[in-house]
Amino acid sequence: MKPLLKKQKAQLTVLLNQQEAAARSILNRAVGHRHDEPVLPGNGQGDRAYAEQVVDRDLALAEHSARELDSVAQARCRLSAHTYGICAGCHTDISFARLVACPTATRCEGCQELYEHTHDQPSHTSM
């Protein structure tokens, strides 16, 4: 297996840093959003439904961001252990292009496609 070049590692580290910063920003907004939410007058069911929708959205954003931060941390561990860029499925190199597109990737394209077809994927509401 061919190790990543220093230049490639540096580029991927920048991408991981950007991904982490974006996830932290979304997490901070989702957690802090409740304090910024306007209080609606009245006690109607529409008000309660809106409030529940805001809470559900914020929780979904927080959960997604937490998963992203965990993926970044795991990728950094693989970088330190010199296993970054090695497919967890077939143990071959993950293409540099794939790592640029998805710096936290743990599988090559073929293994990822097979994984997605053979494992149930939890449904996540897209925001």
QUIKA-V297313 format. One record per residue. N is the residue number from 1. RES is the residue in one small letter. PHI is phi in whole degrees, 0 to 359 (NA if undefined). NEAR is the number of other C-alpha atoms within 12 Angstrom. Layout:
n: [N & N]
res: [RES & RES]
phi: [PHI & PHI]
near: [NEAR & NEAR]
//
This chain:
n: [1 & 2 & 3 & 4 & 5 & 6 & 7 & 8 & 9 & 10 & 11 & 12 & 13 & 14 & 15 & 16 & 17 & 18 & 19 & 20 & 21 & 22 & 23 & 24 & 25 & 26 & 27 & 28 & 29 & 30 & 31 & 32 & 33 & 34 & 35 & 36 & 37 & 38 & 39 & 40 & 41 & 42 & 43 & 44 & 45 & 46 & 47 & 48 & 49 & 50 & 51 & 52 & 53 & 54 & 55 & 56 & 57 & 58 & 59 & 60 & 61 & 62 & 63 & 64 & 65 & 66 & 67 & 68 & 69 & 70 & 71 & 72 & 73 & 74 & 75 & 76 & 77 & 78 & 79 & 80 & 81 & 82 & 83 & 84 & 85 & 86 & 87 & 88 & 89 & 90 & 91 & 92 & 93 & 94 & 95 & 96 & 97 & 98 & 99 & 100 & 101 & 102 & 103 & 104 & 105 & 106 & 107 & 108 & 109 & 110 & 111 & 112 & 113 & 114 & 115 & 116 & 117 & 118 & 119 & 120 & 121 & 122 & 123 & 124 & 125 & 126 & 127]
res: [m & k & p & l & l & k & k & q & k & a & q & l & t & v & l & l & n & q & q & e & a & a & a & r & s & i & l & n & r & a & v & g & h & r & h & d & e & p & v & l & p & g & n & g & q & g & d & r & a & y & a & e & q & v & v & d & r & d & l & a & l & a & e & h & s & a & r & e & l & d & s & v & a & q & a & r & c & r & l & s & a & h & t & y & g & i & c & a & g & c & h & t & d & i & s & f & a & r & l & v & a & c & p & t & a & t & r & c & e & g & c & q & e & l & y & e & h & t & h & d & q & p & s & h & t & s & m]
phi: [NA & 275 & 290 & 292 & 288 & 305 & 298 & 293 & 299 & 297 & 297 & 291 & 296 & 299 & 297 & 296 & 298 & 295 & 296 & 296 & 298 & 295 & 295 & 296 & 297 & 295 & 298 & 298 & 293 & 293 & 287 & 277 & 298 & 300 & 286 & 269 & 293 & 292 & 274 & 271 & 289 & 90 & 236 & 291 & 296 & 298 & 294 & 294 & 297 & 297 & 298 & 295 & 296 & 297 & 297 & 300 & 297 & 297 & 295 & 297 & 296 & 295 & 296 & 297 & 296 & 296 & 296 & 298 & 297 & 295 & 297 & 295 & 299 & 295 & 297 & 296 & 297 & 295 & 299 & 295 & 273 & 61 & 246 & 295 & 89 & 254 & 296 & 289 & 271 & 251 & 64 & 260 & 291 & 276 & 300 & 300 & 300 & 293 & 295 & 294 & 290 & 216 & 298 & 262 & 302 & 247 & 228 & 291 & 301 & 297 & 292 & 294 & 298 & 298 & 300 & 294 & 278 & 251 & 237 & 293 & 259 & 296 & 278 & 238 & 290 & 276 & 260]
near: [15 & 15 & 19 & 24 & 13 & 11 & 12 & 21 & 25 & 17 & 20 & 31 & 29 & 19 & 23 & 32 & 23 & 21 & 29 & 28 & 19 & 21 & 27 & 26 & 21 & 28 & 26 & 21 & 21 & 28 & 25 & 18 & 22 & 20 & 14 & 11 & 17 & 12 & 14 & 14 & 11 & 9 & 12 & 11 & 12 & 13 & 16 & 16 & 14 & 18 & 22 & 15 & 16 & 24 & 21 & 21 & 25 & 27 & 26 & 23 & 30 & 26 & 23 & 25 & 27 & 26 & 21 & 30 & 27 & 20 & 24 & 33 & 23 & 22 & 33 & 29 & 18 & 23 & 26 & 14 & 12 & 18 & 25 & 37 & 41 & 31 & 27 & 21 & 20 & 19 & 18 & 21 & 28 & 33 & 26 & 28 & 18 & 22 & 30 & 23 & 18 & 27 & 38 & 37 & 34 & 33 & 31 & 30 & 27 & 21 & 23 & 21 & 13 & 15 & 19 & 14 & 11 & 10 & 11 & 9 & 9 & 7 & 8 & 13 & 13 & 8 & 14]
//
